[in-house]
Amino acid sequence: MNKPFLNLINSVKDKDSTSSENITNKKGGEKSKLLIILGFLISLSSIFLLLYTINYKFG
């Protein structure tokens, strides 16, 4: 059976999904920058603590 309006329904769904994806991507980008900065700070502090521990224990 041929459904003549199927393409119209699919195009409306595509437009709705792209607008919601744009909003999600903007919020996700802000969160990812924050997580990268926090991860970098935690990594630096753990390296510093590791070097301090090695120097105190074996130095």
Sequence and secondary structure as in RCSB ss.txt:
>XXXX:A:sequence
MNKPFLNLINSVKDKDSTSSENITNKKGGEKSKLLIILGFLISLSSIFLLLYTINYKFG
>XXXX:A:secstr
   TTHHHHHHHHHHHHHHHHHHHHHHHHHHHHHHHHHHHHHHHHHHHHHHHHHHHHH 
